[in-house]
Protein backbone atom coordinates (compact mmCIF):
# COMPACT_ATOMS: atom_id res chain seq x y z
CA UNK A 1 0.00 0.00 0.00
CA UNK A 2 2.85 2.38 0.84
CA UNK A 3 4.43 1.75 -2.58
CA UNK A 4 1.16 2.74 -4.26
CA UNK A 5 1.03 6.06 -2.40
CA UNK A 6 4.69 6.81 -3.03
CA UNK A 7 4.01 6.29 -6.75
CA UNK A 8 0.88 8.46 -6.70
CA UNK A 9 2.77 11.26 -4.93
CA UNK A 10 5.58 11.08 -7.47
CA UNK A 11 8.37 10.03 -5.11
CA UNK A 12 9.07 6.69 -6.78
CA UNK A 13 8.37 5.15 -10.14
CA UNK A 14 8.05 1.59 -11.23
CA UNK A 15 9.29 0.58 -14.60
CA UNK A 16 9.07 -2.70 -16.41
CA UNK A 17 10.65 -3.69 -19.71
CA UNK A 18 8.76 -1.85 -22.46
CA UNK A 19 7.48 -5.12 -23.94
CA UNK A 20 5.87 -6.40 -20.71
CA UNK A 21 2.66 -5.36 -19.00
CA UNK A 22 2.76 -2.83 -16.16
CA UNK A 23 1.83 -5.53 -13.63
CA UNK A 24 4.79 -7.74 -14.61
CA UNK A 25 6.82 -9.14 -11.73
CA UNK A 26 10.00 -8.18 -13.60
CA UNK A 27 10.14 -4.56 -12.47
CA UNK A 28 12.47 -1.98 -11.03
CA UNK A 29 11.68 0.88 -8.71
CA UNK A 30 13.56 4.14 -8.55
CA UNK A 31 13.24 7.45 -6.79
CA UNK A 32 11.72 9.80 -9.35
CA UNK A 33 12.51 13.13 -7.71
CA UNK A 34 15.92 14.41 -8.87
CA UNK A 35 16.69 16.23 -5.61
CA UNK A 36 15.86 13.18 -3.50
CA UNK A 37 18.09 11.02 -5.71
CA UNK A 38 20.95 13.45 -5.14
CA UNK A 39 20.22 13.78 -1.43
CA UNK A 40 20.25 10.05 -0.71
CA UNK A 41 23.35 9.47 -2.84
CA UNK A 42 25.53 12.38 -1.71
CA UNK A 43 24.13 14.38 1.21
CA UNK A 44 22.50 12.03 3.71
CA UNK A 45 25.68 10.12 4.59
CA UNK A 46 27.64 13.33 5.31
CA UNK A 47 24.83 15.48 6.68
CA UNK A 48 26.46 15.78 10.08
CA UNK A 49 29.76 16.96 8.55
CA UNK A 50 27.85 19.50 6.47
CA UNK A 51 25.98 20.77 9.55
CA UNK A 52 29.27 21.08 11.45
CA UNK A 53 30.77 23.16 8.63
CA UNK A 54 33.51 20.67 7.78
CA UNK A 55 33.30 21.50 4.07
CA UNK A 56 32.90 25.29 4.32
CA UNK A 57 36.53 25.94 3.35
CA UNK A 58 36.48 23.54 0.41
CA UNK A 59 32.99 22.30 -0.58
CA UNK A 60 34.39 20.10 -3.35
CA UNK A 61 35.79 17.73 -0.68
CA UNK A 62 32.22 16.71 0.12
CA UNK A 63 31.71 15.22 -3.33
CA UNK A 64 33.25 11.96 -4.50
CA UNK A 65 33.90 12.84 -8.15
CA UNK A 66 33.81 9.22 -9.41
CA UNK A 67 30.45 8.56 -7.74
CA UNK A 68 29.16 11.91 -8.95
CA UNK A 69 30.11 11.16 -12.55
CA UNK A 70 28.37 7.75 -12.42
CA UNK A 71 25.32 9.40 -10.87
CA UNK A 72 25.27 11.97 -13.70
CA UNK A 73 25.24 9.07 -16.17
CA UNK A 74 22.18 7.53 -14.50
CA UNK A 75 20.53 10.96 -14.29
CA UNK A 76 21.14 11.47 -18.03
CA UNK A 77 19.56 8.07 -18.79
CA UNK A 78 16.51 8.92 -16.66
CA UNK A 79 16.19 12.30 -18.37
CA UNK A 80 16.30 10.67 -21.80
CA UNK A 81 13.63 8.08 -20.89
CA UNK A 82 11.45 10.78 -19.35
CA UNK A 83 11.70 12.85 -22.54
CA UNK A 84 11.11 10.00 -24.96
CA UNK A 85 8.64 12.10 -27.00
CA UNK A 86 11.36 14.67 -27.66
CA UNK A 87 13.66 11.95 -29.04
CA UNK A 88 10.86 10.59 -31.23
CA UNK A 89 10.52 14.12 -32.63
CA UNK A 90 14.29 14.51 -33.17
CA UNK A 91 14.36 11.13 -34.93
CA UNK A 92 11.37 12.06 -37.10
CA UNK A 93 8.81 9.43 -36.10
CA UNK A 94 6.68 11.35 -33.59
CA UNK A 95 3.59 10.78 -35.75
CA UNK A 96 4.03 6.98 -35.66
CA UNK A 97 2.37 5.07 -32.80
CA UNK A 98 4.89 3.42 -30.50
CA UNK A 99 5.59 2.00 -27.05
CA UNK A 100 8.82 3.00 -25.39
CA UNK A 101 10.92 2.39 -22.32
CA UNK A 102 13.97 0.55 -21.11
CA UNK A 103 14.48 -3.12 -21.83
CA UNK A 104 16.13 -5.35 -19.25
CA UNK A 105 16.16 -8.96 -18.20
CA UNK A 106 17.43 -10.89 -15.23
CA UNK A 107 19.75 -13.18 -17.10
CA UNK A 108 19.68 -16.85 -16.24
CA UNK A 109 23.19 -18.06 -17.01
CA UNK A 110 26.46 -17.22 -18.75
CA UNK A 111 24.97 -17.90 -22.18
CA UNK A 112 22.16 -15.41 -21.59
CA UNK A 113 23.50 -12.83 -19.16
CA UNK A 114 21.36 -10.01 -17.81
CA UNK A 115 21.63 -6.72 -19.65
CA UNK A 116 19.80 -3.45 -20.17
CA UNK A 117 19.06 -1.38 -23.23
CA UNK A 118 18.57 2.19 -22.11
CA UNK A 119 15.69 3.21 -24.38
CA UNK A 120 13.71 1.25 -26.98
CA UNK A 121 10.84 2.33 -29.21
CA UNK A 122 8.60 -0.43 -30.52
CA UNK A 123 7.08 1.38 -33.49
CA UNK A 124 3.93 0.43 -35.37
CA UNK A 125 5.84 0.78 -38.65
CA UNK A 126 7.70 -2.46 -37.78
CA UNK A 127 10.86 -0.74 -36.56
CA UNK A 128 12.61 -1.01 -33.22
CA UNK A 129 14.54 2.16 -32.50
CA UNK A 130 17.15 0.96 -30.02
CA UNK A 131 19.03 3.71 -28.17
CA UNK A 132 22.33 3.47 -26.35
CA UNK A 133 22.72 6.38 -23.92
CA UNK A 134 26.24 7.43 -22.94
CA UNK A 135 27.19 10.18 -20.51
CA UNK A 136 30.93 10.69 -20.90
CA UNK A 137 33.45 13.48 -20.36
CA UNK A 138 34.84 12.82 -23.83
CA UNK A 139 33.53 11.75 -27.21
CA UNK A 140 32.29 8.19 -27.61
CA UNK A 141 34.73 5.85 -29.38
CA UNK A 142 34.11 2.71 -31.47
CA UNK A 143 34.53 0.68 -28.26
CA UNK A 144 30.79 1.18 -27.71
CA UNK A 145 29.97 -0.94 -30.79
CA UNK A 146 31.06 -4.27 -29.31
CA UNK A 147 29.11 -3.64 -26.09
CA UNK A 148 25.99 -2.54 -27.98
CA UNK A 149 26.19 -5.40 -30.50
CA UNK A 150 26.19 -7.96 -27.65
CA UNK A 151 22.93 -6.46 -26.41
CA UNK A 152 21.37 -6.48 -29.88
CA UNK A 153 22.20 -10.17 -30.37
CA UNK A 154 20.24 -10.99 -27.20
CA UNK A 155 17.42 -8.50 -27.84
CA UNK A 156 14.10 -10.25 -28.57
CA UNK A 157 12.73 -9.38 -31.99
CA UNK A 158 9.67 -11.66 -32.40
CA UNK A 159 8.20 -9.60 -35.27
CA UNK A 160 11.51 -9.57 -37.14
CA UNK A 161 11.34 -5.78 -37.20
CA UNK A 162 14.01 -3.53 -38.64
CA UNK A 163 16.51 -2.34 -36.02
CA UNK A 164 17.27 1.40 -36.04
CA UNK A 165 20.43 1.98 -33.96
CA UNK A 166 20.76 5.32 -32.15
CA UNK A 167 23.46 6.71 -29.89
CA UNK A 168 22.45 9.49 -27.49
CA UNK A 169 25.45 11.14 -25.88
CA UNK A 170 26.51 14.34 -24.19
CA UNK A 171 29.80 14.97 -25.99
CA UNK A 172 29.16 13.39 -29.38
CA UNK A 173 31.19 10.73 -31.15
CA UNK A 174 34.80 10.80 -32.26
CA UNK A 175 35.55 10.79 -35.99
CA UNK A 176 36.46 7.10 -36.07
CA UNK A 177 33.03 6.13 -34.70
CA UNK A 178 31.25 8.49 -37.10
CA UNK A 179 33.27 7.15 -40.05
CA UNK A 180 32.50 3.58 -39.01
CA UNK A 181 28.81 4.28 -39.83
CA UNK A 182 27.50 1.81 -37.27
CA UNK A 183 24.81 4.01 -35.72
CA UNK A 184 21.94 5.21 -37.90
CA UNK A 185 21.81 8.42 -35.88
CA UNK A 186 23.93 10.08 -33.20
CA UNK A 187 22.14 12.61 -30.99
CA UNK A 188 24.11 15.08 -28.89
CA UNK A 189 23.19 17.66 -26.25
CA UNK A 190 23.16 20.28 -29.02
CA UNK A 191 20.44 18.34 -30.86
CA UNK A 192 18.45 18.04 -27.63
CA UNK A 193 18.66 21.77 -26.85
CA UNK A 194 17.95 22.76 -30.47
CA UNK A 195 14.77 20.67 -30.45
Long-range contacts (C-beta under 8 A, 24 or more apart in sequence): 3-29, 11-36, 15-81, 15-101, 15-102, 16-101, 17-101, 17-102, 17-103, 17-104, 17-105, 18-99, 18-100, 18-101, 18-102, 18-103, 18-120, 18-122, 19-99, 19-103, 19-122, 19-156, 26-104, 26-105, 26-106, 28-104, 30-78, 34-75, 37-71, 37-75, 38-71, 41-67, 41-71, 42-67, 42-68, 42-71, 69-135, 69-137, 72-135, 73-134, 73-135, 75-135, 76-133, 76-135, 76-170, 77-118, 77-119, 77-133, 77-135, 80-118, 80-119, 80-131, 80-133, 80-168, 81-118, 81-119, 83-192, 84-119, 84-121, 86-192, 86-195, 87-119, 87-131, 87-166, 87-168, 87-187, 88-121, 89-195, 90-187, 90-191, 90-192, 90-195, 91-129, 91-164, 91-166, 91-185, 91-187, 93-121, 93-123, 93-125, 93-127, 93-129, 96-123, 96-124, 96-125, 97-123, 97-124, 98-122, 98-123, 98-124, 98-129, 103-155, 105-154, 112-154, 113-154, 115-150, 115-151, 115-154, 116-151, 117-151, 117-155, 118-168, 119-168, 122-161, 123-161, 126-159, 126-161, 126-162, 127-161, 127-162, 127-163, 127-164, 128-155, 128-157, 128-161, 128-162, 128-163, 128-164, 129-164, 129-166, 130-155, 130-163, 130-164, 130-165, 130-166, 131-166, 131-167, 131-168, 132-165, 132-166, 132-167, 132-168, 133-168, 133-169, 134-167, 134-168, 134-169, 134-170, 135-169, 135-170, 136-169, 136-170, 136-171, 137-171, 138-171, 139-169, 139-171, 139-172, 139-173, 139-174, 139-177, 140-167, 140-169, 140-171, 140-172, 140-173, 140-174, 140-177, 141-173, 141-174, 141-176, 141-177, 142-174, 142-176, 142-177, 142-180, 142-182, 144-177, 145-177, 145-180, 145-182
